[in-house]
Amino acid sequence: MLCFIHLTVLAEQVLYNELIEGKRDQYQMEKRCIRKDGQVIWVDVKVSIIQYTNKDQKFLIALVEDINERKRYGRK
């Protein structure tokens, strides 16, 4: 899947950096993506950081949910 997000990319980069720096432990955002076949879809992305007692070991986990139908009908 290819995502064209423009300004959202900058916002997500800031959020990602804050995760890695320990300033936050998660973030959530909605993204408009364009599939290979050209179809536009919306997804909700939730990203959390998992850090073990050894501060050098950090892992990210992401949950991506298709919210296209909700966006199409204007629901929250």
Secondary structure in CASP SS format (residue, H / E / C, confidence):
PFRMAT SS
TARGET T0000
AUTHOR 0000-0000-0000
METHOD secondary structure of the structure
MODEL  1
M C 1.00
L E 1.00
C C 1.00
F C 1.00
I C 1.00
H C 1.00
L H 1.00
T H 1.00
V H 1.00
L H 1.00
A H 1.00
E H 1.00
Q H 1.00
V H 1.00
L H 1.00
Y H 1.00
N H 1.00
E H 1.00
L H 1.00
I H 1.00
E H 1.00
G C 1.00
K C 1.00
R C 1.00
D C 1.00
Q E 1.00
Y E 1.00
Q E 1.00
M E 1.00
E E 1.00
K E 1.00
R E 1.00
C E 1.00
I E 1.00
R C 1.00
K C 1.00
D C 1.00
G C 1.00
Q C 1.00
V E 1.00
I E 1.00
W E 1.00
V E 1.00
D E 1.00
V E 1.00
K E 1.00
V E 1.00
S E 1.00
I E 1.00
I E 1.00
Q E 1.00
Y C 1.00
T C 1.00
N C 1.00
K C 1.00
D C 1.00
Q C 1.00
K E 1.00
F E 1.00
L E 1.00
I E 1.00
A E 1.00
L E 1.00
V E 1.00
E E 1.00
D E 1.00
I C 1.00
N H 1.00
E H 1.00
R H 1.00
K H 1.00
R H 1.00
Y C 1.00
G C 1.00
R C 1.00
K C 1.00
END
